[in-house]
């Protein structure tokens, strides 16, 4: 075999080794997704009552972890109260509501926002000044581009469970 042909075959064969890994195929049935609100409610019910659960009452269920290298990751989130205002410099959020209802406030400004030490490029604040409200109910989707302030708001006694797909820009 001529040397050039050997080198070409060797490079072609080795190409998959250096190829980008965009993650693996994962599947969740309708039934799997429909079961998540109850699972997350149980986790929240069992959380210590003297501790504020993850990010203002959020109990995430990681479906696809960002460490899997796919350029995006997915969580299912259950909330029983409003969240903080937030902004991500390099992550787009896509919400898909599974159960419950709420309102997402998008745009405007976050007065006095602070950058999270544990997550550079992510900002939090108590509220948004200005912005536009979008009502959310089961089956609704909303895309929130990076660098856009957003805050999920719940009326007292309301709950919401949603799939969130975070796309890394």
C-alpha positions as CSV (number, residue, x, y, z in Angstrom):
1,X,0.0,0.0,0.0
2,X,1.5,3.4,-1.0
3,X,2.4,5.6,2.0
4,X,0.0,8.4,1.0
5,X,-2.9,6.1,0.8
6,X,-2.0,4.6,4.2
7,X,-1.8,8.1,5.8
8,X,-5.2,9.1,4.3
9,X,-6.9,5.9,5.6
10,X,-5.3,6.3,9.0
11,X,-6.5,10.0,9.2
12,X,-10.0,9.1,8.1
13,X,-10.2,6.2,10.6
14,X,-9.0,8.4,13.4
15,X,-11.3,11.3,12.6
16,X,-14.2,10.1,14.9
17,X,-11.8,10.1,17.8
18,X,-11.3,13.8,17.6
19,X,-14.8,14.7,16.5
20,X,-16.9,16.9,18.7
21,X,-19.1,15.0,21.1
22,X,-22.6,16.5,21.1
23,X,-23.9,14.1,23.7
24,X,-25.9,10.9,23.3
25,X,-29.5,10.3,22.3
26,X,-31.8,10.3,25.3
27,X,-35.5,9.7,25.2
28,X,-38.3,10.6,27.7
29,X,-41.8,9.4,27.0
30,X,-44.9,11.5,27.5
31,X,-45.5,9.3,30.6
32,X,-42.0,10.0,31.9
33,X,-42.5,13.8,31.7
34,X,-46.0,13.6,33.1
35,X,-44.7,11.8,36.2
36,X,-42.1,14.5,37.0
37,X,-44.3,17.1,38.7
38,X,-45.4,14.6,41.4
39,X,-41.8,13.4,41.8
40,X,-40.5,17.0,42.3
41,X,-43.4,17.8,44.7
42,X,-42.3,14.9,46.8
43,X,-38.7,16.1,46.9
44,X,-39.8,19.6,47.9
45,X,-42.1,18.1,50.6
46,X,-39.2,16.2,52.1
47,X,-36.8,19.2,52.0
48,X,-35.9,20.6,55.5
49,X,-38.4,23.4,56.3
50,X,-35.7,25.6,57.8
51,X,-33.8,25.8,54.5
52,X,-34.9,27.7,51.4
53,X,-34.9,25.1,48.7
54,X,-32.7,25.6,45.6
55,X,-33.2,29.1,44.1
56,X,-36.4,30.4,45.8
57,X,-38.4,27.1,45.9
58,X,-37.0,25.4,42.9
59,X,-36.4,21.7,43.0
60,X,-34.6,20.7,39.8
61,X,-34.5,17.3,38.2
62,X,-31.6,17.2,35.8
63,X,-32.6,15.3,32.6
64,X,-29.4,16.2,30.6
65,X,-26.4,17.6,32.5
66,X,-24.3,20.4,31.0
67,X,-21.2,18.3,31.7
68,X,-22.3,15.9,29.0
69,X,-20.9,18.3,26.5
70,X,-24.0,18.7,24.3
71,X,-24.0,22.5,24.1
72,X,-27.3,22.5,26.0
73,X,-28.8,20.9,29.1
74,X,-32.2,20.2,30.4
75,X,-33.9,20.4,33.8
76,X,-37.4,20.0,35.1
77,X,-38.2,22.7,37.7
78,X,-41.0,22.8,40.2
79,X,-41.8,26.2,41.9
80,X,-44.2,27.1,44.6
81,X,-43.2,30.7,44.8
82,X,-41.7,33.4,42.6
83,X,-38.1,33.2,41.7
84,X,-35.4,35.9,41.6
85,X,-34.8,38.1,38.6
86,X,-32.0,36.7,36.5
87,X,-29.9,37.2,33.4
88,X,-27.5,34.8,31.7
89,X,-24.8,36.2,29.5
90,X,-24.3,33.1,27.4
91,X,-27.3,30.9,28.0
92,X,-30.7,31.0,26.2
93,X,-33.6,29.6,28.2
94,X,-36.5,27.7,26.6
95,X,-39.4,26.9,29.0
96,X,-42.0,24.3,28.3
97,X,-44.8,24.3,30.9
98,X,-45.8,20.8,32.1
99,X,-48.2,21.6,34.9
100,X,-49.6,24.6,36.8
101,X,-49.5,28.2,35.9
102,X,-47.6,31.4,36.4
103,X,-46.3,34.5,34.7
104,X,-42.8,35.2,33.3
105,X,-41.6,38.8,33.2
106,X,-39.1,39.4,30.4
107,X,-37.0,42.4,29.5
108,X,-36.5,45.6,31.4
109,X,-33.7,46.0,33.9
110,X,-32.6,44.3,37.1
111,X,-31.8,47.1,39.6
112,X,-28.9,46.3,41.9
113,X,-28.2,43.0,40.2
114,X,-25.2,41.0,41.4
115,X,-23.1,38.4,39.6
116,X,-23.1,35.0,41.1
117,X,-19.7,34.0,42.4
118,X,-20.4,30.3,41.7
119,X,-21.6,31.0,38.1
120,X,-19.7,33.8,36.4
121,X,-21.8,35.5,33.7
122,X,-25.1,34.9,35.6
123,X,-26.7,37.8,37.4
124,X,-29.5,37.8,40.1
125,X,-31.6,40.5,41.7
126,X,-34.8,40.9,43.7
127,X,-37.0,42.2,40.8
128,X,-37.3,43.5,37.3
129,X,-38.2,47.1,36.5
130,X,-40.2,47.3,33.3
131,X,-40.4,44.3,31.0
132,X,-43.4,42.4,29.5
133,X,-45.5,39.8,31.2
134,X,-46.3,36.4,29.5
135,X,-48.9,34.1,31.2
136,X,-47.9,30.5,31.3
137,X,-50.0,27.4,31.4
138,X,-49.5,23.7,30.5
139,X,-48.3,23.3,26.9
140,X,-47.0,26.9,26.6
141,X,-43.4,27.5,25.5
142,X,-41.3,30.7,25.8
143,X,-37.8,31.3,24.4
144,X,-35.7,33.8,26.5
145,X,-32.5,34.8,24.7
146,X,-29.2,35.2,26.5
147,X,-28.6,38.7,28.0
148,X,-32.4,39.1,28.6
149,X,-33.6,39.7,32.2
150,X,-36.4,37.3,33.2
151,X,-38.3,36.4,36.3
152,X,-40.9,33.7,37.0
153,X,-43.8,35.1,39.1
154,X,-46.4,33.1,41.0
155,X,-49.5,34.2,42.8
156,X,-49.8,32.9,46.4
157,X,-50.9,29.3,46.5
158,X,-50.0,28.7,42.8
159,X,-47.5,26.1,41.6
160,X,-45.8,25.5,38.3
161,X,-43.6,22.7,36.9
162,X,-41.7,23.2,33.6
163,X,-39.0,21.8,31.4
164,X,-36.2,24.2,30.9
165,X,-33.7,23.7,28.1
166,X,-30.6,25.9,28.5
167,X,-28.8,26.5,25.3
168,X,-25.2,27.6,25.6
169,X,-24.5,30.3,23.0
